[in-house]
Amino acid sequence: MKDFKHNRGMEAYIQNFDILWNRAKISEKEAIVFFMGGLEVEIKNLVKIFELKVFKLVYNLARLQEEHIIPLQKPLK
């Protein structure tokens, strides 16, 4: 799980991570650490600030952050 990275959009990352988490049989706390480790730095930094302990909240905050970052990464015309 440690080499699993967010690179195809948050929804795909979350779905694939859920599959791996179920197979890995690790705790929610450990899963959050692995999930955070695979996020892009811009997303990870914001999510980390909140020190969330519930995975659903981590997922939701990561989704929200991605929605704000993607438009900022596109060049203006």
Steps between C-alpha positions, in 0.01 A plus 500: 500500500789737560566554127136570418472858367224743410544572130173431315249710688376479855201273436715234333759531777236457769337201329831325443618582851183349650567175314857487626398594855252214515768256387769637732303451822647808669339741746325821399783701656762313296289531185478878545880519522542298179224694322655833594841380386373446148332838461646786300689740728252787456210281608690317773613820671148635543350169611784448749425832673164371623643182661187303411452158657198383296573377150176627349595853605849457354349386168256791491761764581739357241221515240425862585865597486546334160201695365676824594849404380417373150358833375804681643742273313348576158661791316285806440412585139 
